[in-house]
Amino acid sequence: MRIYKKPLINLFYLYAALNYNGYDKENNSKGMHPFRKKVRDYLQNKFVPKFNFCFHPYQYTKEILINNLIISSKTNPDFIPTIEYLQRFIKETNLTILEKDFLAETKKAIEPYSKTLPKIIKITQEFFTFQPESQKIIFTVNLLESYYRGFSIQIEKTGYLITGPSESPNIRNLLHELIHFYINTIKAPEIPASHIKKLPKEIIDNYDDFLLSESLIRALVIYLFRKFNLGYQELNLNDELMLYPQKFLELLSKGQFNHLSKNQIKGLFTKIINNP
């Protein structure tokens, strides 16, 4: 698996537009990253019409990575208005004036991951007995995103690993998103109605068919942190509300797995589903 670490200019354009249109999410009690503030300040006095970004940022990110801000016959019709808006937004705000700063700041944020990323990739490659579909991974830090937030995107044989800013390499997020490339190759069973009744409605709404997979990934992050002495991590409040991460972590700890195969993962899913 080849690894590339680099800024993604179209991601910068997209998130500049998102921030201009009210994307204010921030997990850092000290506030947004300085470069995000700089971009928002720059855009504050621009008078480009607003746009309704009604989908999750993940969906827009995936679309601009696929289409490179170009409309073609392969473009999802739902996103044509978005790409048209972004083309206009970039031009009318003269956003290219910030490209040099974007490249410098993003490269500075990526650098601390130079040693961490290969180490975490090696852990996942050795722990799982099968390979993900990704033959290469493109990693970047999105400074216009909230601190500590990120996601992974699979486009054909390329995996994009995107994390928000952090004061030091965000190993937990890095590991979480890398594991997605493996677990997403396995279809999780449906959750029984008897289980759904025990789950908070917002959890079902947020994760829907991906709840079991997401829960296993969250448990695996904690398990691998402990197994490879990566530092102290525990399940958080959201993990506990999901119910399944704790159950998966108990199964993993009981089994003391040194490796996981696809059949073993399917077995973990089955045990969880059969547990009332």
C-alpha positions in Angstrom: 0.0 0.0 0.0 1.5 3.3 -1.1 1.0 6.4 1.1 0.9 10.0 -0.1 0.7 13.0 2.2 -0.4 16.2 0.5 -2.7 19.2 0.6 -5.9 18.9 -1.4 -6.7 22.3 -3.0 -10.3 21.4 -3.9 -11.0 20.3 -0.3 -9.8 23.8 0.7 -12.2 25.4 -1.8 -15.1 23.3 -0.6 -14.6 23.9 3.1 -14.1 27.6 2.5 -17.5 27.7 1.0 -19.0 25.6 3.8 -17.5 27.9 6.4 -18.8 31.0 4.5 -22.3 29.4 4.5 -22.5 28.7 8.2 -20.4 25.6 8.9 -19.4 26.5 12.4 -18.9 23.0 14.0 -15.9 23.1 16.4 -14.8 20.6 19.1 -11.9 22.6 20.4 -12.7 24.5 23.6 -10.0 27.0 22.7 -11.6 27.8 19.3 -11.0 27.2 15.6 -7.6 26.7 14.0 -5.9 30.1 13.2 -5.9 29.4 9.5 -9.6 28.6 9.6 -10.2 31.9 11.4 -8.1 33.7 8.7 -10.1 32.3 5.9 -13.4 33.1 7.6 -12.2 36.6 8.3 -11.2 37.0 4.7 -14.6 35.8 3.5 -16.6 37.9 6.0 -16.9 40.9 3.8 -17.5 39.1 0.6 -21.0 39.3 -1.0 -21.4 36.1 -2.8 -24.9 34.7 -2.5 -25.4 32.0 0.1 -26.0 28.3 -0.8 -27.9 25.6 1.0 -25.4 22.8 1.7 -28.1 20.3 2.8 -26.0 17.1 2.8 -23.3 16.0 5.2 -19.8 17.5 4.4 -18.6 13.9 3.8 -20.9 13.7 0.7 -19.7 16.9 -0.7 -16.1 15.9 -0.1 -16.5 12.6 -1.9 -18.1 14.3 -4.8 -15.4 16.9 -5.3 -12.7 14.3 -5.0 -14.4 12.2 -7.7 -15.2 15.1 -10.1 -12.4 17.6 -9.3 -14.9 20.4 -9.4 -15.8 19.6 -13.0 -19.2 18.8 -14.3 -19.4 15.8 -16.6 -21.7 13.0 -17.6 -20.6 11.1 -14.6 -21.5 13.8 -12.1 -24.3 13.0 -9.7 -27.2 15.3 -10.7 -27.8 16.1 -7.0 -24.4 17.8 -6.8 -24.4 19.8 -10.1 -25.8 22.9 -8.4 -23.1 22.6 -5.7 -20.2 22.4 -8.2 -21.7 25.3 -10.2 -21.8 27.3 -7.0 -18.3 26.4 -6.0 -17.0 27.5 -9.4 -18.7 30.8 -9.0 -17.6 31.1 -5.3 -13.9 30.6 -6.0 -14.0 33.2 -8.8 -16.0 35.9 -7.0 -14.2 35.7 -3.7 -10.8 35.6 -5.4 -10.0 32.6 -3.1 -6.9 31.7 -5.1 -5.2 34.5 -3.2 -5.0 32.3 -0.2 -3.7 29.2 -2.0 0.0 29.9 -1.0 -1.0 30.2 2.7 -3.2 27.1 2.5 -0.3 25.0 1.0 2.2 26.2 3.6 -0.1 25.8 6.6 -1.4 22.4 5.5 2.1 21.0 4.9 3.1 22.2 8.3 0.1 20.3 9.9 0.9 17.2 7.9 4.6 17.0 8.9 4.1 15.7 12.4 2.3 12.6 10.9 5.4 11.6 8.9 6.5 9.0 11.5 3.1 8.3 13.0 1.2 7.4 9.9 3.5 4.6 8.6 3.4 3.1 12.2 -0.4 3.0 12.4 -0.7 1.6 8.8 1.8 -1.1 9.7 -0.3 -2.0 12.8 -3.5 -2.4 10.8 -1.8 -4.3 8.0 -0.4 -6.8 10.5 -3.5 -7.1 12.6 -6.0 -7.8 9.8 -5.3 -11.0 7.8 -6.9 -9.5 4.6 -6.2 -6.4 2.6 -8.6 -3.5 2.0 -9.5 -2.4 -1.5 -7.3 0.6 -1.3 -4.0 0.2 -3.1 -2.9 3.7 -2.1 -3.8 6.1 0.6 -3.8 9.9 0.3 -3.6 11.6 3.7 -4.2 15.2 4.5 -5.1 17.5 7.3 -8.1 19.7 6.8 -7.5 22.9 8.7 -11.0 24.3 7.9 -12.6 21.4 9.7 -13.3 21.1 13.4 -10.5 19.9 15.6 -10.3 16.1 16.1 -12.9 15.4 13.4 -12.2 13.4 10.2 -13.3 10.7 7.8 -12.1 8.2 5.3 -13.4 8.0 1.7 -12.9 5.1 -0.7 -12.9 6.0 -4.4 -12.1 3.0 -6.6 -8.6 1.8 -5.4 -7.7 5.0 -3.6 -8.4 5.7 0.0 -8.6 9.2 1.2 -7.7 9.7 4.9 -8.7 13.2 6.1 -8.4 14.5 9.6 -9.1 17.9 11.2 -6.5 19.9 13.0 -5.1 18.8 16.4 -2.3 19.9 18.7 -0.4 16.7 18.1 -1.0 13.7 15.7 -4.5 12.5 16.3 -3.7 8.8 16.5 -7.2 7.8 17.6 -8.8 9.4 14.6 -6.1 8.1 12.3 -6.6 4.5 13.5 -10.4 4.8 13.4 -10.4 5.9 9.8 -7.8 3.4 8.7 -9.8 0.5 10.2 -12.8 1.7 8.1 -11.0 0.7 4.9 -10.9 -2.9 6.3 -14.3 -3.3 8.0 -16.2 -1.6 5.1 -15.3 -4.6 2.9 -17.6 -6.8 5.1 -21.3 -6.5 5.1 -22.7 -6.3 8.6 -26.0 -8.1 9.4 -29.2 -6.2 10.0 -29.9 -5.2 13.6 -33.0 -7.0 15.1 -36.0 -4.9 15.9 -35.7 -6.1 19.5 -32.2 -4.4 19.7 -33.4 -1.2 18.0 -35.9 -0.6 20.8 -33.0 -0.3 23.3 -31.1 2.2 21.2 -31.6 6.0 21.4 -33.4 7.3 18.3 -30.6 9.8 17.4 -28.1 6.9 17.3 -30.3 5.0 14.8 -30.9 8.1 12.8 -27.2 8.9 12.6 -25.8 5.5 11.8 -28.7 3.5 10.4 -27.3 0.4 8.5 -23.7 1.3 9.5 -24.2 1.1 13.3 -22.7 -2.4 13.8 -19.7 -1.6 11.6 -19.1 1.7 13.2 -19.4 0.1 16.7 -16.9 -2.6 15.9 -14.5 0.1 14.6 -14.8 2.1 17.8 -14.1 -1.0 19.9 -11.2 -2.0 17.8 -9.6 1.4 18.2 -9.6 1.0 22.0 -8.5 -2.6 21.7 -5.5 -1.8 19.4 -4.5 1.2 21.6 -4.2 -1.2 24.5 -2.6 -4.1 22.6 0.1 -2.0 21.0 0.6 0.4 23.9 -0.3 3.5 21.9 -1.5 5.4 25.0 -4.5 5.7 27.2 -7.9 5.7 25.5 -11.4 4.7 26.6 -14.8 4.6 25.0 -16.4 8.0 25.1 -20.0 9.0 25.9 -21.2 8.7 22.3 -19.7 5.1 22.2 -21.6 4.2 25.3 -24.9 5.6 23.9 -24.4 3.3 20.9 -24.3 0.3 23.2 -22.5 -2.0 20.8 -19.0 -0.7 21.1 -18.8 -1.9 24.7 -20.1 -5.3 23.8 -17.6 -5.6 20.9 -14.8 -4.5 23.2 -15.7 -7.2 25.8 -15.7 -9.9 23.0 -12.3 -8.6 21.7 -10.8 -8.5 25.2 -12.1 -12.0 26.0 -10.8 -13.4 22.8 -7.4 -11.7 23.0 -7.1 -11.6 19.2 -3.6 -11.2 17.8 -5.1 -11.0 14.3 -8.6 -10.7 12.7 -9.8 -12.4 9.6 -13.0 -11.7 7.7 -14.6 -14.9 9.1 -13.7 -13.8 12.7 -15.2 -10.4 12.1 -18.4 -12.0 10.8 -18.4 -14.2 13.9 -18.2 -11.1 16.1 -21.2 -9.6 14.3 -23.1 -12.9 14.8 -22.4 -13.0 18.5 -23.6 -9.4 19.0 -26.8 -10.0 17.0 -27.6 -13.2 18.9 -27.1 -11.5 22.2 -30.5 -10.2 23.4 
